[in-house]
Amino acid sequence: MVGLTPRATLDQGIEAALRRDRWIVIGSLVLLVALAWLYLWLDARAMSGMPTVAAADPSGAFAGGESDAGVLLMLLVMWAVMMVGMMLPSAAPAILLYAGLARKSGERGTALPSAWIFSAGYLLAWLAFSAVVAPLQLGLQRAALITPMMVSASDALSAGILIAAGAYQLLPLKDACLRRCRSPLTFLLTRWRPGRAGALRMGLEHGAFCVGCCWALMLLLLVAGVMDLLWVALIAGLVLIEKALPFGVASARLAGVALLAAGALVALS
């Protein structure tokens, strides 16, 4: 430290703290995503061992006599965990950027807790989405439009979801939400709020933009299979491409055209 000014020493300390915070946040996110995917894999494995139940229960009452409340709770947990596994990777840049800004803004004692609170706010937005889609799925299963293995049993339903998702990909609302998700720095600088309450609110707002961007893509799981982990991974990958790569906006529009074509093919078949 000989020869360094107090300012240089302070800057070095901040940079070291930023590196430490970054690795702690990255490690936490990786662990959380890994646990979510482990849960989904175990759930999918358990479901794959119940073919006789699925075949014997075409009404969608796959829970073997469980009440609607019990099934709904199970679906809510499943969707919430799935959103953690699918959406946290694409939210990682915003979370890491927030942690760095919190540290540099002088919130040295609360930078890491605030980053986790920001992440919790982000996931709350997707929990709200899960609370909407879980009863929707239950209703479709009770109407025998979705099989007990959580795959669409209706060409009309499949075509409708594919066409709706494809059309949404091309709408200005999708584009506006996607551009905010792709520019976390602009979002944070224009909506910055200090403290832990501010972190929760910013995380919730950022999550709301991501729900606005990706909700229609999530509904595709009702067509391909909610517990088909290959499709879960493919949709999560598309979301990551849209939000993180330079050609993300173009890929969203291309996916929209492809989904419209797939929906038309299903409808015509």
N, C-alpha and C positions, 0 to 999 in steps of 0.2 A: 504493500500500500504506500511505500515511500514515494513521494513526488506527486501523489494524487491530491487534487483539491477536495474539500468536503463535498462539493457538488458532484464530482466524479465518483467519489466513494458512495454517495447516496444513489446515484444512477446505477452503479454496479450492483448495489444491494437490491434495488428494485428489479433489475433484469434477472438476478439470481432467483428472487422470489417468484417472478413471472414464470420462469422455467419450471420451478418446483410446483407451482400451482397448476401449470399446464399438464404436467405428467400425472399429478394426483387426479385431476378432472378426467383426463384420458383413461387412466386406469379404472376409475369409478364407472365411466360410461361403458367401457369394454366389459367389465364384470356384469353390469346390469343387463346389457344386451345379450351376453352369453347365457345368463340365467333365464332370460325370457325365451330364448331359442331352445334351451334345454327343456323348459316347461312345455313348449309347443311340441317338441319332438316326443316327449313322454306322453302327452295327451293324444297326439296322432297315432302313436304306437298302440295305446290302449284302445282307441277307436277301431283300428284296423283288426283287432282281435275280437270284434263283435259283429261279424257278418250275419249271424243267425238272428240277432236282435234287429239289425237293420232290415233284413228281408221280411221279418214277421211283423213289422210295424210301419206300414206305408203311410199312415196318417201323420207321421212326424213326431209322434209321442215317444221319442227314442229313449227317454229316461227311465223306462221300465216302471211307470206308475208314479213317477215323481210329480209333485204339484207344479203348476206353471211358475210359481214363485221360485221354487228350487231350480228349475231348468233355466229360468231367466237369470238368476244369480250366476249359474255356471257359465252361461253365454256371456254375461257381462265381464266376468273375470277373464274368460278366454279372449275376448276382443281387446280388453284393456292390456293384457300381457302381450298380445300380438302387436298392438300399436307401439308398445315399448320397443319390441324387437325390430319392427319395420321402420319406425320414424326417428328414433334416437340417433342412428348413424348419420342421417342427413341433417340433423339438427346440431351435430357436434361442432361444426365451424362457428355457429352463432353462440353456442354455449362457451366455447373457448375464447371467442372474441369478447364476450361479456365479462368473463373472469379477468381477462387482461385489462379491460377498461376499468373495471371495479378496482383493481389493484392500483392502476395509475392515477385514478381519480382521488386517491388518498384514503380509500376505505380498506386500509391494510388489515385491519382486524376482522373484517367481515367479507373479504374477497371470496374465499372458498365457500363459506356458508351461503353467501349470496348467489354464487354460481349454482349450487345445489338447489336453492330456492327457485332460481330462474328456471332450472330444468324441471322442477316440480310444477311450476306454473304452466310450462309448455305441455307437460303430460296431462295436466288437468283439462286442457282443451280437448285432448284426444280421449280422455275419460268421458267427457260430455258427449263426444261423437259415439263412443261405445255404448253409452246409455240410450242412445237413439237407435243404433243399428241392432242391438241385442233383441229388443222387443219386436223389431221389424222381422228379424230372422225367425224368431219364435212363431210369429203370426204366419209367416210363409210355410214353416214346417207343419203347423197345425192344419193348414189348408192343403197340405200334401204337394205344395209347389216346390219344396226343397226336401230332399231325402233325409233320412236319419243320419246318413254319412255327410250331410251338409253340402250337398251338390244339387244344383238346379235340376228339377224333374220336369220342367216345363220349357218347351222351345219358345213360347211366347214371352215368358219371364226372361229367359236368357237373351233373346233378341232385344227386348225392351231395355235391359240393363246395359248391354253392349252399345246400343244406339245412343242411349242417354249419356253414357260415359264418353263416347266418342264426340258427341255434340258439345258436351261441356268442355272438352279439351280445346275446342276452337272458339269458345266464348271470351269476350273481353274480361269478364270477371275472373276466369281462370288465369288469364294472362296477367292481370293486375296482382292477384295473390301470389303467383309464381315469381314475379319480378321482386316483390318484397321479400320472399323467402330466399331469393338468390342474392339479395343485397343486405345482409345482416348488419353491416357497418352503418349504412344509411338509416336502417330501422332504429338501431340503438342510439345513434347520435341525435335523431329527430324526436325520439320518444324516451330519452333518458330520464329516469327517476331514481333518486338516491335511496339507500337503505334497503332493508330486507322486504318491506312492503312494496317498494318500487320494483325490486327484482321479481317478486311474484307477479305483479301486474304486467311487467314487460314480457315475462315468460308466457303468461296467459295470452297476451296480445299476439306475440309471435306465433304461438301455437294456433291461435284462431286463424291467422293468415295461412298457416300450413294446412289446417283442416279445409279452409276454403279452396286451397290449391288441389288437394289430393283426395277429398272425400269420395268422388265418383270412381276413382281408381280402386279405392278400398272395396266398393260394392261389387267389383268384378269377382271378388272371392266368393260371392254368393252363386256365381255361375260356374267357376272353375273348381270350387271346393274350398270351403273355409279352412279346413285342416290339411289341404294339400300343400305341403311345405315347399314343393318346387314352385308352385304358383305364388305362394307367399313371398319367396325369395325373388322371383322374377319381378313382381310388382314393386317390392322394396328397391330392387335395382333400378327400375324405371324411375321411381321417385328420386333416387340418389342422382341419376343422370340429369333429370330435369333441374334439380336444385343446385348441383355442384359443378357440372361440366360446362365448358364454353358454349356448346351447341344444345344446351338444355331446353331453351325455348323452342327451337326448331324440332327437337325430338318430341316435345309435347304435342306439337301440331301433327307431326307424322304419326304418332301413336293415335291421335284422334281420328285421322283418316282411316287408319288400319282398323280401329274399333268399329267405325261406321260400316266399313266393308264387311267385317265379320258379322255384325248384327244383321246386315241385309242378307247375307248368305244364310244365316240361321233362320231368318223370317221366311225366306223363299223356299227353304227346304221343307 
